[in-house]
């Protein structure tokens, strides 16, 4: 596909026609915050953190699913965008039960990192304290719905890379939650191959290895990248 | 020059933030030369005084005593700092907000899992009743600065206090100064 020329944050750059704004920006060292985006699986556009302003469009567009176009003029760091991003992250904290101090992913968490990046020193919205469950029926892994931000990365990585499609989404609105198989306990989900890709894909401490305690749970994204690079580019290389 | 009047307050928290304050070690001597500590769990003052310049408030608002105290502290303090995650988010103190009623929490803590003499604590005027919901400090009264962390590290506390002693508003940014948890 033809090369497109566009401007991101006043920087003139060229990108391949099939690239998204997020990919083109990343290739030029321009950082756009993301949460539901995971390299190697389909983009979802769910978290809205990568929203950007495009000249000539009154709507804000998600950079992860918006293709580049010739002559496009993009802004990624305006006051309006930063205000919305901060609000989104604050709402995520208010919506679930995120207690960093006692979380397995403390210090290794993308939500926690986003809070730092957005300069969040407190949450303006009322905490909802939802009544959510923890499932540790699987022999190796557990899922704590209190810490889930509904990014659907586990669903996509399980479906697209492992090919098992153990994970899916159930419920609507504030009752939305991820499920295994037909909303069965994870330990009884016969489609699960126990590969652990969902554990590595999870941005928070929601899906974890059993036995890990506070701040012990690290995600190995490189393993996912290895598999997706091997599949898409036929290159078996460790990053 | 009059010294800055500093207070520290302990609401519903584990006192870990105050322990972290003590981790300031020898810098406490320098601090002591620049401030008058007028109220704190570290000292013997029965009443929260008037005209406090800066107060560090640890802990969430979990019972009726905390509620009365935090309003008094706000009334009598120029610059109020929500000190640590419990004050800012509710943190571990607010874990009981998830589904449990006050009665269920007390039943679980003092009856179900009690090894000896299971009984509910009750002494009117001495043991303050729990509030239905644990709240972060800023849900009750306006807060001037948020100093997150569980606990905030000694260096983070020092950064904030040094800025205030210079008369500046502390600019807390980045992993070392801002992180929850």
Interface residues (C-beta under 8 A of the other chain):
Chain A: X93 X97 X99 X100 X101 X102 X103 X106 X107 X112 X115 X116 X119 X120 X121 X122 X123 X126 X127 X129 X130 X131 X132 X146
Chain B: X82 X85 X88 X89 X90 X91 X92 X94 X95 X97 X98 X99 X133 X136 X138 X139 X143 X146 X147 X148 X150 X172 X173 X174 X175 X178 X179 X180 X181
